[in-house]
Structure formats: C-alpha cells, structure tokens
C-alpha cells in the first residue's frame, strides 16, 4: 500500500551553477537549518545532501567547507568518496550480465575464476556469485591484505586461500570486502573489461554520472573535490586521500550527491532511467530481496534504532522503518562517510556525503527526511543518536583503559633489542620488518604502516605508527625451544591472530659459513 501526503507539494524553483534552490514548504520546512546544525554538532567540516522524490531531484545542497581552515564551500557537485556504497554498483554490474545471459547469480565462482581458492576445498567448490555479494562466505575480513598495501587485485585474491574461516559457508553474516573484489574480477573475466571500465560504460554513462570515477587518480588539480578529515586527539584535522584501487569493486567510487541522485533514480525506477533500461526489473527485485539475516546488536542498534529486522540483499542493507522497507548502504573509507538510501513505497531516495571519518550524522538526517515525507512527527534524531554515539565512544575508551591496566609493570624483554631485528613472514600478509635504530625498535608492515615500538611487558611491545593520530597496536614475540626469537604477532584490527615466522638471515659471506 502506498502512503500519500495530500497536503504536501514540492517544486523546484530554479537551478544555478552553485546549488538547486527551493522554496521550503512542508515537508522540508526547517530541514535546511536542521541539517547544518547537525553537521556542526557532529563536527563535520563539509557535507552534501540530495533528495529524490517521484523520480525528480527535489533537493541538492552542500554545507560547510571542503577542507577545514579554508573557505571553499561544499556544493552539490563536490566529489566525496562513497566507500562501500560502491558495492551496489558491483551487484548491478553482475545484474546486467545476468540480464544478458552471460552468467547466473548461482553459478560457481570457479566457473569464471578457476584459479580462485579458499582455505576450505568445500567452500572453494560450492561458493557462488550470490555468495560473493551477500557476506556469507564464512571468511574473516582479511582487510590488511589490501589496506595500505601494494598488492594487486590478482595477488589479493591469490592470498585469499590462506584466510581461515570464522564460520561455515552461508551460516552467518560476516562483512567481507574481498568477496566483492572477486565479483569485480568475475566481471572482468567474462567481459574482457576491467570492473572500472565496465561500471563507467554501463552505469555511469547511461545515468549521466559524468563527474564520478573509480580512482582518486582521476582527480584533476583544482577540481571540486572534498578533503578527508579525521579526529586526532579530539581535534578534527585534514588527512590524505587513500588510494584503494586494489579493492575497487568493494568501495573505490568517488561521486557527488547530484550524480548519486541519478543512481537513486534508477534504483527507484526498478532498473529504468529516463525511459532506458539499465538493468531489468527482475534483477532489481533480486538485488533488493533479503539474502542474509543480520542480528541487530551493538553498533547496529545505533544506526537502526527502530528496525525490527535487518537483512542484506545483493549490495544493499534491508531494514524496516515505521512500516516502510528501507534499502540502503553506508560507506566509510579514511576521512569520509556516505549514506545512500531508498524507500521504494514512497518513491523517495536520499544521499548524504560527508568528509569526516567515523561520523554517522548521515543516519539521523536520513530518518529526519523519511519522517518528513511520511508525515511522522519530527524527532531530533541527530541529538538522540549523537548521545548514543558518544556513549559508545566512552565505552570503547573505558575498554582501552581496562586493557592498559592489565599491563604487568616491572618486567623486561627476554632478549636485548638487537635480537628482535629481522624479517618475519606470513603466507597471507607477507613480510613485517623489525629494525633497531638508536636504541629503539622500528617496525614496517607494507608501505603504509611504519612506526616505533616501546616495551610493554615481557616480550610484548606497543607500536605507535607514524602519521596523524599515531594509531597504536601490540606486537608480541614468541620463542622457539632454543629460546631464540622465532615469531611475531601483530595485533592490528582486522588481521586476526596470524603469526609471522622469522626468516633466517641470508649469509653475506659464504666462506664464513662453510
């Protein structure tokens, strides 16, 4: 049943090169001021919002600045990273190929990627394209395979065989970027075009998403591009863009709210855009259909405060809100946060792009907009969710303090510092190098993670990585039966307990080791 708001009428008054300009009768009355206040309350430097209703962009506007400390404003054309909101584009690319009869949702992955292998031979044999897109492979995330590394897409998938399963196949929702990379490689294998080229040709182009791209290398000097930001020591600072081309099908798209609004239109149009079919209504329904059940607990309770059910479709989260189905996906990558959502029954769509990592201001704004269009009493979702968010942050800080309180004081390492120097290898993650420099240990894991270590207790050290914020992680060393340093375990988020085995030093003087 469709809900009609008889007393509301929206119309576009004029378009300028800066923004869409609107009279603001109900339902958007007061929203402009509310959105900017929410942005400031959440300490977001810059943000852009677009709303689609009845196949028209009825609102598109920027707030704040592209970079903190500068005056260049965000507008509706400013580019942001949309992060994992890109996943729906990968599902749509597969959907187009399903429509053409090139492949099927339930084809086995090895039919197209015969070299693809997982830790479990059964999973390797049974894993389907649908499994790639629904976060039910059973594998842990393994994000350190791609994040901040120089591993190619092919090398990342080659090493996937070493990732140990956390759950059995199809038993549990477990968010997985690597499987979306595999889906993107399927697209390349069957079309002869990279995922990037296929998305540009078959999705960006017909939708008129002319400013969108799949790599930060496409940015032009002086272009209308936002800067990522992060909170460091409770202060918002600008940080560099991170190149993530090696995991692109899972989250590399950069776009503006006016471009993403076209993407919303084709989703609400069941695959049809301005009379042209981009993908079929049947595959649109399939992408928006529940595939994997998700438990609503922990942080999920913050972002889905009124949901009774939460599922994952094909590149989309599916939930309920006040009797309506909501199809949406957030996105987060260094210094950026996005939210793309549609409410099919209301022919309503929303995109919120922000340039502060960690912030979830997009969700209260989404609910505020939905409430406005369904005639629900207005609620200060921003204030309520900000309070809950700060509670979660405080809980995390308390857990960190508790962990630090477990440090055993008065201990010392079993060996002198030089004994810890060397190269340590793991078949999944590659090499970690430890060196001694002026009485301190330094560690390097790939090009992005370099830092200094201080003794913590026993044979555990704590590394403080170079760069904004100085992220910290424990590093533990293990001994062999001879009491020699033999292994290293780097406890970074998303890595799991994968020990790195010490690599024997290569003799430089062969005569000395006869």
N, C-alpha and C positions, 0 to 999 in steps of 0.2 A: 504494500500500500504506500502510495506517495503522499507526503505531507505538504500541503500548500499553505503559504503565508500570504493571505489575500491582501492584507493592508500594506505590504512592503513592495516598493518598486525601486529598482536601481537603474541608473543610467549613466553612461559615460558622457561627460560634458565636453571635454576637449583633450587632445593629445599634444604634448610638447616634447621637445628633444630631451627634457630633463625627467619628466615623470608623467604618468597618467594623472589627470586632475579630475576630481569628483566633487559633486555636491554630496553631502553625507547625511541623507535622511536615514531612518531606520531601514535595514538592520545595522548599518555600520556607524551610526551616530555615536560619537565619542571614542570610536576604536583607534583613530589616529593618535590621539593623546595617550590612550591606554598603552598602545604598542611602544611608543617612545619611552614612556615611564618604565615599562617592563624592561626594556633594553638597558636603561640606566640602572635600575635596581639590580639587574644581573651583571652589571659592569661590562657589558658587551660594547666594544668600540663602534662596530658597524653592523648593520642588519638590513635585509631587504625582504619584502613580503609581496606575494601576488595571490589573488583570489580569482578563481574561475567559477562562474555560475551560469548554468544553462548555455554552455558552450561559448561563453564570452569572458574575456578578461575584464572583470569589473573593478579591480583594484590592483595597482602595482606601484610600489613606492620604496625608496631607500631611506634609511635612518642612520644618523651618526656618520662616522668617517671611515675611510678605507684603512687608515693607519693612525694609531694613537699618537698624539703630539703633532699631527698635521691637520690641515683644514680641508683637504679634498673630500667632498661628500660621497657617500654611497648613493647610487641611484638604481633604477630598475634594470639597468644594463650592466651593472658591475658584476664581474666574474668572481665566484667563490668555488671552492671545492665542495662537491656534493657527497663525497665519500661513498659509503655503502648504499646510498640511494641509487648508485650506479648499477647495483645488482639486478634491478628490474629491467634495465636495458639489455643485460646479458640474457635474461629469460626471454625477453621479447625477440632478441636475435635468434634464439633457438626456436621460438614460436613461429617466426617467419619461415624457417627451414622445415618445421613440421607442416605448415600450410602447403609448402611446395612439394611435400612428399619426399624430401631429401633424407629425413630421419624421423624417428618417433620418440616420444617422451620416454618410453620404457625400453628403448634399445640399450644394450650393454655398452658401457663406455669403451671397453676394449675392442669393440667392433670398429671404432674410429681411431682410437689411440691404443694400438696393440702393445705399445711399449709401456703403457701405464700400469703401475703395480702398487699395491698396498701391502702393509705388514702381514695381513691375513690373506692367504690364497683364496679362501672362500669369498671374501669381500671383493677381491680383485675380479673374480669371475662373475659375481652377481651384481655389482654396482651398476646402476643405470643412470642415464642422463637426468631423470627425475630426481634421483638421489643426490646428484651434484647440486641441484638447485633448491634443496629443501632442508639442508643442515641435519641430515640423519645418517651420515656416513659412519658414525661411531668414533671418528678420529678426534684426538685433541687438536687444538688450533694450530700449533706449529708456526705462529706468525713470525718468529725470529728467522725463519727461512728466507723471508722476503724483506722484512722491515729493516731499512738501513743497510742492506747488503747489495752486492753487485751480482748476485745470482740471476741468471736469465730465467725466463719463463720455463724453458725446457729443463734447466737444471733444477729448478724448484720442484717441478713435477717428478723428475727422476728421483730426488731425495725423499719424496713423499712415502716411498716404500719403507722408510725407516721410522716413520711415526707410529708409535704404539697406540692401539685403540683404547679409548676410555670406556666406551660402551659397545654393545653389539650392534650390528647393522640394523638400522630402522627402529631401534628401540627407544631412543631418546633424542631430543633436540639438543644439538651441540653446534654452536655457531662456527662456521668453517669458511674462511676466505679461500683456502687452497682449492676447494672443490669448484668454486666459481672460476678460478683460473683454468681448471681443467675444462669447464664448459666453454670458456672462451677459446681454448685450444681446439676443441671439437669444431667450433665454427670455422676456424682457420683451416683445419684438416679437410673439411668437406666442401669449402668454397674456394680454397686457394687464396683467400684474402685474410689479412690479419683481422683480429677482432676489432681493432681500432678502425680499419678501413671499412669493414662491413657495417659497423654502427654508424659511421659518418655517412655512408652511401644509402643505407636502407632505413635509417631512423632520423638522424639529424637533418639530412637534406629534404626529405618529403615533409617534415614538420616545420621547416624554416628555422631550425635551431642553428642559425648561421654563426653565432658567437661561441658556441660550445665546442669543446675539444676533449681529448682523452689523455693529454700530457701537458705538464707545465712548460715543456719545451716549445709549445705553440704560442706562449705569451709573447706579445710584442712590447718592446721598450716604450714606456709611457702609456701603455694601454690602460683601459678601465678595469683594473684588477685589484681586488682587495688583498690585504696583507694578513697572514695568520697571526694570532695572538695566543698567549698562554699566561696563566697566573704563576708567577715566580715569587716566592716569599710573600705571598698575599698581595702582590702588585701585578697588574696587567702589563705585559711587555710584548713587543713585536718579536716574532721568531721567523726563521727562514721557511720558505716553502720546501716540502719534502717531495722528491721525485719518487713516484711509486709505479712507474711504467711496468715493472716486472710482475705486479699483481693487478694490472689494469682492469680486467673484467670484473674484479671484486670491488673496485672503488676509486678509479682514477679520473672520472669525468669532472670537468670544471664547467660551470654554466652560470647563467643569470636567472633571475626569477621570471623574466618575460620569456626566456627560452624554455625553462622548465614548465611554464604555464601551457605551452603547446603540447608538451609531453602529457600533462594532466588532461588536456582536451582529448587526446587520442585514447587515453585510458577510459575516460568517461564516455567516449564515443564507441566503446567496445571494438577498438581497432580501426575505426574510420575517422578520418580527419579531413575536413573541408570537402567531403564527398569522395575522397580517395581512400581505398583500403590499404592500410599499412600492414595489418595482420587481421585474421578473421575473428568474428565474434566468438566462435567456438574456442579458439586458443586464448582469447581474452578471458573468457569464463574459467578456463582451466588455470590460468595464472592467478586468478582471484579466488580460487577454491581452496579450502583448507587441505593441507597435505601432512603437516606435522603438528602435534599438540605441544604447547608450551605451558609450563607451570607459571602462574603469576605469584611471584615471591621476591623478596629482597628488593633490588632496584627496580624490578618490573612493576612493583606496586606503586612506585613514584610516578612513572610515566603512563601507567594505565590505571588510574585511581578508581574508575567506575566500571571497569571491564569485568564481565562475568567469565568470559572465555578469551583465550589468546591462542592463535594458531599461526603457522607460517604457510604461505602459498608457494608460488614459484616466483621468488624475488620480492615478495611482499609480506608484511605482517598483517594479520587479520584479527580484528577485535570488534567488540560491540561498544556503543556509546549511546545511552539513552534511547535504546531501541533501534538504533541505526547501525548498519555494517560500516566499519571504517577500514579502508585498505591503505596502508601507509608503510613508509620505510624511512628511518633516520639514516644519517651518515656522519661519521666522525673520522677525521684524519688531523694530523698535527695542526692545532690552531684554528680549526674550522668545525662547524656543526651545522647540519642541514636536517630538514624535515619535509617530506613530500607526501601528501595525503589526498585521498578522495573519499567522498561519501556518496556512493552511487545513487541511492534513493533520492537524494536531494539535488543531484546533478551539480554537486559542489566539490571544488578542489582547492587545496591550499599548498603553497610552498613558502617556507621560511628558511633563509640562508643567513648564517652569522659567522663572524670572524673571530670567535673566541672558543678555544677548545675546552671541553668539559661542561660548558653551559648547556642546560636543557630548556632555555627560555622559549624555544620553538614549540614545545608541547603545550604550555598554558595558553599561548597565543592561538594554537590550533583549536583548543577546546573553547576558547572565547569566541572564535569565529563560528564554530559549529553551533554553539548556543544561540548566537545572534540570528543565524539563518533558520533555526528550527523553532524560534520563538521561546526558548527556555530562559528562565530568569538569569540575569547576568550575575556571574560569580567571579570574585577576584582570584582566578586560578593562579595568576603569577605570584601573588603574595603567599597563597597557601602552599604551592609547590616549592617556592623558594625556601620557606620554613622547613619543609620536609627534606629538601636537598641539603640544607645546612646541617640538619640532624645527621644525615648520612655521612657528611664530611667530618663532623665531630666524632662519629663512631669510628670512622677509619683512622682518625688521628689518635684516638684512645687505643685502638688495637696496635698501632705502631709503637706507642709509648709502652704498652704492655710487653711487646716483643723486645724492645730495647731494655726493659727492666730485667729480662731473663739473661742478659749478658753476665757472664761469670768474670768478675773482676779479679785482678791479681795473677792471671795466667800469662803464659808466654808461648810463643810458637815452638814447635819441636826442633826446628832447624834454623840456621841463620838465613837471612833473606836471600842470599845468592842461590841457595839450594832450591828455591821455588821458581827461579827463572827457567824459561824454556817454552816449547811449543806443545800444546795439548790439542788432541784431535778427537772429534766426534763425527761418525759417519753421516749423521743427519745435518749438523750445524757447521761442520768444517773446523777451522782452527781458532784457538784462543792463544794469544802470545803474552807471556809474562816476562817483564824485564826489570832489572834493578837500576835505578837512576838516583845517584846521590843519596844513598841510604833509604830510598823509598821504592816500593814496588809499583810498577805501571802495568796496566792490562789493556789489550786491544782485542776486540771481537768485531771483525769486519771493519769497514771504513768509518762507521758512524758511532761506534761505542769504544771510546778510549778514555781511560781515567786513572786516577791514583788510588792505591789501596792503603788502608791503615789496619793495623792489627786489631781484631775484635776480641776474640778469646780462643785459646788452644790453637788449632790450625785453621781457624776461620778468620777471614779478613772482610772488610767492607770497602767496596769500591765506590768512589764518587766520580761519576762520569763528567767529562768536560762539557761545557755548553750551558745554555740557560737553564737555571733551576737545579743543576747538579744532581740529577737523579742518582739514587743510591741502590746498591744491591749486594747481598752477601756472596762471598766466594769461599768455598770450603775445599781444602786439600786433603787427600787421603794417602795413606802409606801402604806399601807392599809388605810382604813378610820379612823383608830385609830392613824395614824401617826407612826406606827411601821414598821420597815424594813421587807418587805414581799416578794420581788422578786429580782432576779439578772439577768442581761442580759450580756452575754459575747460575744462581737462583734469580733469573730475570723473569718478569711477568710473561706468561705465555710460552715458556720454554719447557716446563716440566723438569723432572729430575733426570736429566741426561748427562752422565759423567763424561768428561773429556779425558782421554787416555794420553799420558805423556809420551811424546815422540822421542825416541832415542836421538841424542845429538849425533850429527854427521861428522865423522872424524875429518879434520882438516889436514892431518899429517899421517898418511897411511903407513909410513915407516915406523911411526911410534906405536902402532897398534898391532904389529905382527905377532 
